[in-house]
Amino acid sequence: MSITSDPTTLDGMVWPAKRSDLEGLTLTHRAEQSGATEAVLMEPEAEDMVQLRARVARLEAQALSRPADQAVPTLVSGRFRSAGAGTQLELRVDVDGPRPLMRISGDFFQTSGATTNYVGSFVVETLTAAVTEDLVKLTGRGRFSFPVLSPHVEVSIVRGTDMTPTPGEAIVQFSTDGGSPSASYLCAFVSPYFRSVQLEQDSVAGTVPFVSYDTGSLPQPPSSPARVLTVPAAYAEAGIEVQIGGAPDVAPTGAAGADARWNDAELHNAMVNHFSLWRNVPRWQIWQMVATSYVRTDVRGIMFDAGGAFQRQGFAVFHDAIKGEAPVSRRAQLRTYVHELGHAFNLLHSWEKNLAEPPQPLGPNGGLGDLSWMNYVQNYQPPPPAPGGSAAYWAAFPFQFTDSELVHLRHGFYRDVIMGGNPFGVGAAEVDVDLFDDPVADNSGLALELRSNGTFRFGEPVVVEIKLATTDLRGRSTHGRLHPNDGFVTVAIRTPSGETRTYRPPLIRCTDHEHRTVLDADRPAIYESAYVGYGKDGFYFQQPGQYRLRAQYHASDGSRVLSDIHRLTVRRPLTEADEDVAELMMSGDEQGTLLYLLGSRAESLESGNRAFDQVLDQYPEHPLAVYPRMVKGFSVSRDFKDLTPRKELRIRHANTEESIRQLSKVVESSAGDEGVDNITLGQVMRRLARVEAKAGNPQRATEVMDEMVEIFDRKNLKPHVMRDIRSEAERTKEEITRR
């Protein structure tokens, strides 16, 4: 293996600068004509390595060349690993067995004493294979996650016998373009699986976790054999071992009261409490929570990916949305569980793969034609004229991942796949606004627009309004999901310094539910408000200056609708108070998470809540104080379910008096041109009405809804928008009356 000799950071690990830190290794430096310098890690060859080399040399004389695109007719695929101190190699060979991809890949680790650090990864995507009765030899040029001068990889594997059917040991030799050998490794066969992960599943009382589904229970494609699939079995077919770790725990719900629905803040708190039992490092471990239901009934699962170090380490499925013993229900449960676990492996939705970093090619019809666990059943759109939708999906789905997804699962670079590694969707490079190129032709009949106040104070949460309108007044139908959380709208942000980033919401909601919105002359547009100031990469608007934003919407027919570029400015702080408040608002991930969740009483977010309290105590009249008030008002407006590290479910009751006080001040500050945006204000007032009703003031709750209509009337909004606002007010009144 070859690495740069400078003490630089490689994939998140600082390479030691001292020679003594590389105990057990001999460093030799070789300067090539390019002037590059490389440190080559050379392990002393053990006697068994020398003997195996001699045997391989004898067997190589009998090698027969084979075309590179044909599978090797022998079982040598699986995972191999070298032993001993110093540098270790974990090798993956994928040339035979189920769905061979004709690739080899591997990860390098540095062992020193009782510690092991990840160094880097490689993959060989084009192989030449030579086979004899006793030997398989694979060669090709590797692609590495770090600079190397020895990119050529040669793997020689002694084939098993009838008595020992598993592969023998493998010799891995790295060499330069000129053929000079560098590092070599002796790797023993470890497992037929390319990767192994531990899954720990907990549930709350009243749920029944999924066990298995017989794919022959309902009609399926003739090419897909009937078999009983569990979640581990589905991943085993992809070459991934899912081990069930530990005894599943069931959290009692007696303390939770009648509200069995979980919101983002409660789920985030449950995840953080659980992961406090683990070390804060990338690990092949994942936690699954089987909850009752989400606050939105159309959501079947959520993959948690909050800011900080908790990347792709936990997900939740919602039992009430997929429960049942009928084959249709068990089939839906299997798909939801496999789908959400796929997100933990860093697999994106089928229509989002081009937004990965680096981008991946989309399947048929912009990805909506993928027959994959990662597509939405109801959105399935095969190439015309074949019909789409749920029935068409299940009639053709073979219960497997696509080839490109298998490449990621089996051969993606270590940090891009392992739980706790790179953030969701991140591989190697940042995207650019130009990724969203204008289409050559757009016959979607839809128009997307980003809007905002245009100017924000430094430290102010950046909220944008997303508008989807029809350009064909005869009517257009689509799913209408505009919030980035749902995965159909992506926002690119270019900073004043020229860096371009994709907004990544901390939580990924999988709505997998039929939903249609008709846009026509009576309702020409729909709107959504989205806080894009904080996500998986932290705060996105941390420097004053002009930002450029552009959004892309994935319509239900596969169309990709682009907005124009929206410009907004973040002003410099003008006073010392402005600087202090901005620091309190953006000094930690806890504040960003609280703004995203609209409040939480989780102990892990206590420092963020203290910072917001400090804003309200020291700067109560500052214009930005409206946001901590809103967070606090929402946070205490409802009971809070707290799943503790001991898996005990306790309830922290709402404080309706405090919620009413804080939310009323938000309304007062926002009734004019200041304060929160209009969509958020409507959300605040509807929450305020419900809290008033909960506090035993139904008459006052009704008055709040009447005041909401009056406030927006004074803002001179468009007639169809006012019609929607009046309709929302009446629905809220009816909901309050029914309680």
N, C-alpha and C positions, 0 to 999 in steps of 0.2 A: 504494500500500500504506500501511496505517496501523498505527502501533504506539504503545504508551504512551510518554510522554515521560520518565517516571521512569527512573533508571539501575537498573532491576531485572533479574532473571534471567528470560529468556524461553526456555523449553524447554531449559534447560541452558546457554544462552549469556548472558554478562553484557553487557548493552547499554551501550555507552560513554557516560560521563557528560559528556565534553568535546565541545564543538561542533567543535573542530578534528579530532576523531577521525572525523567524518563528512565527510571530504574529498570534494568533488565533488557534495554534496547541499545543497539549500536546505531548512531547517526552517521551517515556518510552523505556528503554534499557533492552534487554533480552539476556543473554549469554546462548548459547546452548552448548552441550557437545563438539562440534568441537572447541569451543573457539571463534567462530565468534560472533561479536556484531552487533546488528541491531537497527536502529532507526525506530520505528513504528509510523506512523502518525495517530493519533486517532481524528476524528472529533466528537464533542458532538452530540449525537443523538437527533434530533428534535422530537417533538411530533408526526408529521405525519409519521416519520420513525418507531417509536414505534408501532403506530397503524397498519401500513402496515405489520410489522413483525408478529403481532398477527394474521392478516388475512391470511398471507402466511402460518403460522404454521397450521392453520385450514385446508387450502387447500392441504397442503403437505400430509396429512393423506390419501388422495384419489389418490395419484400419481400412475400412471401405468408405469412400466419400458418399454422402447422402445429400439430396437437395435441402436447402435450409428451411423450406416451408413445409417439410414433412415431419410428422411426429416420430420420435425415436421409438422403435418397437421394443422397448424394455422399460421396466419400472425403476427409474432412477430419480424421479421427481420428489421434491420435498425440501425439508429444511436441514441444513448441515451446520456444524459449529466447530470452530477450533478451540483448543484448550490452552491452559497455561497462563502465566503472568504476561504482562505487557499488552500488545495489541491483539485483539481477538476479532475474528470475522464470523458473522452469521450469514450463511449463504443460502439462497433460494434457487432451486433448479426446477424449471417448469417446461418440460419437453415431452411428457407423456402423461398418461392417466386421463381423468375427465377434463375435457375442454383445454388441452394444452395451448399455451400462448407463445411457445418457442422463445422464451426469455430466461435469462438468469439475472439475479440481483443480489445485493447484500448490504449489510450495515457493519461499520467498523466501531469497535469499542476499545477504550484504553483502560486497562486494569492496573491499579497501583495500590498495593496493600489490600485493604478491605473495601475499596471504592472502585466503581466503574463509571466512566463517562462516555457518552456518545461522541464520536468523532465525525462521521460522515457516511454517505451512502453512494451506491452506484447501481446502474442497471445496464444490461446489454440487450438491445432491442432487435438486433439482427445477428443471427447465429449461423455459424457453419458447424455441422455435426459430422463426426466420423465414428463408426461403430464396428466393433468386432464382437465375437461371441462373449468376450470377457471384459470389454472396455468400451466406455462412451467418452468421447473427447469433444468438447464444445469450445469454440473460439469466437471472439468478436471484439469490437471496440466498445468500450463502456462510456456511458454518460455519468458524470460524477457531480455530487453536490458541492464540491470544493475543487480548486485548481490542482491538476496533477500533470506530471510529465511521463507517467507510465499508464496510458489509458487502455492498453490491450490486455484482455483477460483470456486465460486459457484454463479450462476446468477439465480434469481427467478423473473419471469415476469408475472404480472397479465394480462391475455388475455382480449382483447376488447370484446364488446358486439355488438349486432345488431345496437344499438343506437350509440355506440362509437366504430367503427371498428378498430381504431388505438390501438396499445398496450398501456397498462397502465404503471405505473412506474415499474422500475426494481431495485431490491436490489442486490448489488454486494458485496460478502463477500470473503475476502482473509484469508487463514489459513495456518498453518505450516504442515509439514509432520505428526506431531503427532496429528493434528486435533484442535490445539488451534487457536481460531479466532484472527485476528488482525484488520486491517482496513476494514471498510465497507462504502458503498456509496449508496445513493438514487439517481437514475438517471431517469430523465423524458425523454419520447420519443421526439426526435427532428425532424427526417426526415426518410423516407424510403430509402434514399440514404446513402451509407456508407461514402462517402466523397463529398465535394462540392468545386469547383474551379471556379474562375472568369476568363473569357477569354476576353481580349480586342483585337480587330482586327483593324488594320490600313492597308491602301493600297496606292499604288501610282497610279496616273492618268493613264488610259489606261488599267487597269486590271479590271476584273469582279470577285469579290470574290465568291466562291462556296456557294450555298444555300442548295440544296437538290438533292437527287437521289432516284428514284423509283426502288427498286431492282428487281421488276418484269418486267422492261423494256427490259432486256436481259435474256437469259436462265440462270438458277441458279439451285442449288441442290433441289430436291423435298422436302427435310427435312427442307429447309430454307423458311419460309413464306415470301411472297412478302410484302414489306412495304416501306414507304417513310422514308429515313434516312437523317437527318442532322448530323453535327458533334455532337451537344448535344444529339441527339437521339441515336447515336451509342454508346456513353459513358453511357447514361442512361440504356441501355441494360446490361452494365457491372456493374451497381449499382453506377455509379459516376455521380454526377450532375455537368454539365458544364453550368454556367450562363454567358450570354453575358453581359459584363460590359461596361457601357458608350456608347456614340454614336461613331460609327466608323468614323475615319478621313481619308480623301483622300488628299495625298500630291501632289501638282502640280508638273509636270515634265518640265515645260517650261524652267527652268533655267538649266536643265541637258543636253541640247544639244541633239545630235543625238545618243549618247551612252546611251542606256537604260539598258545595262548589269551591274549587280552589282558584285563587287568582295568582298573578305572576309573582307578587311579593311573597305570598305564602310558599309557593313552590321554590322560589329562589332561596328562601330561608331554610326549607327542608333540605335542599341540596347542599347548602353551605354547612349546615350542621352535620350532615352525613360525612362530607369530605374532610371535615376537621379530624376524622379518625385516620386519614391517610396522609402520607407525606406530600408536600406540595411540589411534585415532580411528575414528568411524563411517565405513565405506567400503563401496561396493558390491562387495565381494570376499568370497569364501567358500572355505574349504579342505575337501576331502573326502579321507578316508583309507579305502582299501579294505584292511581287515585280514582275517586268516584266520578267527578265531572269537573269541567272547567267553567269559568263564568260565562263563556260563550258556548252554547250547546253544539255548534258545528265543528268544534275543535276536537280532534281525536288524539293528538299527541303534541308534545313540545320537546325540542332538544335544547337543553340549557347550555349557553355559551357566554356567560357574563364576562365583563372585563376583568382584568387581572389574570391569575394563573389558572383559573378553573375553565379550561377549554375542552369542550366536548366530552366531559367526564360524567354526565348524567342526563337522563331523559325521563319523561313521564308519559304514560298512556292513560287515557280516561275511559274507565270501564263502562260507564253509563252510555257512552256513545257507540260502543261496539259489543255490548254484552249479549248473551244468548247462547243456547246450546244447539240451535239449528245449524246445519252446514254453512248456510250463508253467513251467519254470525261468526262462526269459528274461522271461516275463510277471511273475513274482514279483520278479525283479531290477529291472525298470522301475518297478514300484510302490514298492519299498523305496527306491530312489534318489530318486524324485520326492517321496515322503513325507518323507524326512529333510531334503531341501533345503527343503521347505515349512515345516518347523519353523524353519529358519534365517531365513525370511521372516516369522517370528512367527505362523505359522498353528498353531492348537491342534488336538488331536484333535477329531473331529466331536462327541463327547459332552461336551467340555469348554468349548465356546464361551461358555456362560453364565458361566464363571469368568474370562473375559477382562476387562480393565479398559480401557474400559467394557464391560459385558456385551454379548454378541451373542446373537441369537435362535438357539435350537436347531432343527435340522431334525426330520423325522418321527421319532417314537418316541424322543424324548430325544436326537436326533442319531445314534442307531445306524442309522436308516433312510436316512442320507445316502449317496448314490452319489458318493463323493468319493475322491480320492487319500488324504485324511486320515482316513478311517475304517479300522477294522481289518476285514479281509476276513472272518474267522471270526465276528466279532461283528455282522455286518450283520443288522438286524432291520427289515424293511419292516412297514407297518401290517398287522395281522391281517386275514384269515386266511392271508395269503401266507407261505410258508415262508421262513426266514432261513438264514444260514450262508454258507459260501464259494461253493457252487455257485450259490446265488441271487444273490450279489453279482456274480460274473463274468458271469452271464447277462444282467444289467441294466446293468452299469457301462459308461458311454460314454467312459472314459479322459479325464476332464476334472475340473476343480474346479467346485464349486457356485457359484451366483451370488454368495452372500455372501462366499465366499472370493475371488472375482474382485474384488469391491469393495475388499477389504483389499489385495490384491496391486497393483491399479491405482491406488487412490485413498486408501489409508491414509496418515495423516500420516507425514512423513519419518522421524522417530525411532522410530515404531512399526513400521516395515518394514525400514529399512536395517540391515545387519549391523553390530554394534557399537553400536547405538542402545539403545532401551529394553529392559529385560529381557524374557524370554519371557513373553507373556501380558499385558504391561503396556501400557495405552494412556493413560488420563487420570486415573482416580479409584481410590481404595482401596475394597475391598469391606468389608462389615460382616457380623458373625456372623448377622444377621437375613437375609442373602442365602439362608441355608439354612433356609428356612421349613419348619415341620412340614407334611408332606403332609396333604391333606384325608382321604385314605384310603391305608393301606399294607397291601397284600395280598401283599407280596413273600415273606412267610414267613421273613424274615431280620432279624436285629438286630445293630447295630453298637455297639461300646463302646470308649471310650478309657480307658486306665488308666495310672497311674504311681505312683511312690512318694509323690506328693502334696506333698513338700517337698524342695527342692533347695538346696544351698549356692550362694552367689553365685559364678558362674564354672563351675559344674558342668554338663557336657553334659546337656541335657534330652532324655531318651529316653522315648517313650511306647509302651505296648503296645496294639496294635490287635486287637480280638477280633471275629470275625464268627461268629455263632451262628444256628442255625435255631430258629424258633418253631413249626415244623411237624415233629414227630418222624416223620411219614411220609416225610420226606426232601425236601430241596431241592438243586438242582444249580446251580452257578455257576462262574465262572472262578477265584474264590478269591484273586486277586492283591491283596494288602493293603498292599504297600509304596508310599508316595507316588511312588517312582521310576518305577513302572509306569503311573502316570497314571489309576488307577481309584479312588484314595482321595485326597481333598483335605482338608487341615486348616486351619481358620481359627483365628487366635490374636488374642485381645484383650488388650492390655497393661494394666498398672495405670493408665496415664494415659488410657485410653479409646480408643487407636488400635487399629484392627483390620487385620490383615495376613493374607494367604494364604501358607502355607508353600510355597516353591517350591524343590524339590530342585535342586542344581547340575547334575545330569545327567538327561536324559530317556531312559529305555530304551523302545524299541519292541519289544514281545515278539511281536506278530503271529504267534501260534502257538496251535493248538488246545490248550486246557487246561481240564479240568473237575474240579471238586471236589464231592463229594456229602457233604452234612451231614445226618445222621440220628441215630437213637437211639444207635448205636454210636460215632459221631463227631459230637457235637452242635456243636462249635465248632473254629475254627482261629485261630491267633494269629500275629502278626508284631510285631517290634520295629523302631522307626524313630527315628533320631536327627533331631529337628526343631529342634535348637538353632541350626543354621547352614544357610543356603541362598543363593539368588541375591541376596537383599537384605541379606546379611551375617548378623550374630548377631541372633536374635529375642528373647532373654531377657537384655537388658542393664541392666535396672533391677530392684531388689528390689520385692517386692509380690506381689499375687495376679493370676494370669492365668486367663483362661477360654478353653478350647479346645473346638472342635466339629468333627467329621469327617463327611464324606459319602462313601458308597461307591456306585460305579456297577456294578450287577449286570449279568450277561450278557443279561438280558431287557430292559434299559433302566430297571429300577427304580432309584430313588435313595434309598438307605437312610441315615438320619441317626442319629448318636449323640446321647445326651444331652450337655449341656454339662459338660465335665470341668474342675474347678478345681485348680490347683496353685499353690504358693507358692515364690517365690525369696527365701531369707532374706538379711538384711543380713550383711556380713562382721563377725565378732565380734572378730578379732584382726588385728594388723598382718600376720601370716603369711597370713591369709585374703585380705587385700587384695592382697598381693604375688602369691600364686598365681593369684587371679582375673585380675589384670592380665596375667600371663604366659599364661594360657589364652585370653584374649579380645582381646589387643592388636592382632591383625592377621588379615586374611583367610587368611593361610597356615595359622594354627592351626585355623581353622574348616574349611578344605579338608582338612587332615590328619585331623581327627576324622571328617569325612564319608567320606573315602576309606579310613579305617582304615589310615593310614600311606602314605608314599610316599618314595622316595629321589630325587625330582626335584630338580635344583639350584635351580629356581625356588621351591621350598618350604623352602629351607635355613634361612631365618630362623625359620620356624615350628618346625622340628626343634630348632634351638638353644634356643628358648624352652622347649620341652618338656624338653630335657636339663637346663636350668637348674632346672626344677621338681624333677627327680629328684636333682640334685646338692645343692640347698640345702634342699629340703623333702621328703625321701624318705618321711617318716612321715605327711605330710599326707594326709587322706582322698581328696583329689582327685588325688593322685599315681598312683592306679590307672589313670587314663585315659591319661596319657602313656606309662605302661608298656604298656598294651594297644596303643596306636598303634605304639610301637617294636617290640613283639613281633610284630605282624602285618607291619609293614614289612619286617623282615629275615627273615621266615619263608619267603620264596620268592624265586627269581631275579627280577630286575627288568629288563625290556626297556626300553632307553633309545634312542628314535629322536631323534638329534641334529639340530640345525639344518642340518647338511650332509647329512641324509637317510641317515646311517649308523646301522645298528642294532647296538648293543653290549649285552652282558649284564653285569649286576652281580649276582654270585652271592649266594645266601642265606647267612646266618650262623645256622645252626641252634642253636649253643650259646647265643648271645645271645637268640635267640627263645625257647628253652625257659626260660631264666632269667627273662625278663620275663613271659611268659605264666603261668608257675607262680606268680609273685607275685600276678598278677591273680586266679587261682583261689583262692589262699590268702586274699586280702582279701575275696573275694566269696562264700565258702562259707557265711557266716552271713547277717545282715540288711543288711550294708554292701556297698560295692563296686558292681559293675555289676548291671544287672537280670538276671533269670533267663534270658531268651531270649538276651541277649548273652553271658552266662556259658556257656550251651550252645555257642554259636558259638566262644567262646574255647577251650573244652576240646576240641572236635572239631579245631580248628586245631592245638592243642598235641599231640594224638595223631598227627596227620599229620606234624608236624615231628619228633616222636620217631621215627617210622618212617623218615623221610627221613634222620635222623641214624644209622640203623642200630640202633635200639632197638625192634624190633617188640613184644617182650614188654611193655616199659614203655608203649607206645602202647595196647595192650589194657588194661593196668591203668588208664590215664587214663579210658577209656570206662567201666570198672566203677566208678571213683570218681565219675564224673559221675552215674551212676544213684543211687549212695548219697547224694550231696549233695542231689539233688532229692527223694529219698525222705524225707530229714529235713525238707524244707520243706513237707511235707504238701500236695502238689499234688493236683489232681483225678485220678481214676483214668484218664480218657481222655487226659489230658495226660501222665501217667506212661507210659502205653502208647506214646504217640508218642515219648517220650524213650528208652525201651528200644529201640524200633524203630530210631531214629536211631543209637544206640550200636552195635547189631548191624550196621547197614549200614556204618558207619565201620570196624568191625573187618574185615568182609568186603573192603572196599576196600583196607585196609592189607595184608591177607593176599594179595590178588591181585597186589600190586606185586612 
